[in-house]
Amino acid sequence: MTTKGHEGSWVTIDVGYVDPQRRSCALCGRPLARRIWRENVEGHMREFCEPAHVALYRDYWLPLYGAGAATASSEPRLPT
């Protein structure tokens, strides 16, 4: 699914109460609970609270801070 020219998609994630994963928007830091917008930005899969934040991330965050300044919680964690 694409929205407003973005190449990402809405993803519904499972909520685990025994081993909760704390996820937050890569731009604003808002906690992400169940439905997240996931998009590949600069070769990294990032998670956002809404598609509009992808454009802000590309146009504002990346030129100002660079790709390495993303928060650790914005990186999806794979099950071990």
Helices and strands as residue ranges (DSSP letters): E 9-12, E 23-24, E 31-32, E 35-41, E 44-48, H 52-56, I 57-61, H 62-65, G 67-69, G 72-74
